[in-house]
Amino acid sequence: MKKPTEKEVQESIETILKDTASYTTSLNYAFNYCIAAKCTTGHELKVQCLYILNNIFHWKHPKAKEVKEVLKSFAKAC
């Protein structure tokens, strides 16, 4: 996968934030990292992606695999 743009990362984060049903289970900590990532760029966004990835391990969503891949690719490329 090519390096995702910051816009693609932000869209993936929006997907996580829209899954309100999972806030109290698999996204309980990731939610706050997603909110923090909304107003970051560059290296700070990479760091937030790593925090988010560590906290969405058990997240079940139709787009979960795609979202994780975008975040992982962005973190690796930066």
C-alpha positions, 0 to 999 in steps of 0.5 A: 500500500502506498503512503496514505495522505493525512486526509485519508488518515483523518477519514479513517479516524472519522470512521472510528469516531462514527462507531458510537456503539463501540465507544464503551467496549472496544473503542473506550481509550481509542476515542480520546486519541482519535479526538486528539488526532483530529487537530494534529499533522505530521509527526504528531499525527503519526504518534496518535495513529500508533496510540489509536492502533494499540487501542483498536485491536479488538474493534469489530467494524466492516471497515476495521481492516481498511482503517487499521491498514491506513493508520499502520501504513501512515505510521510506518511511512512517517 
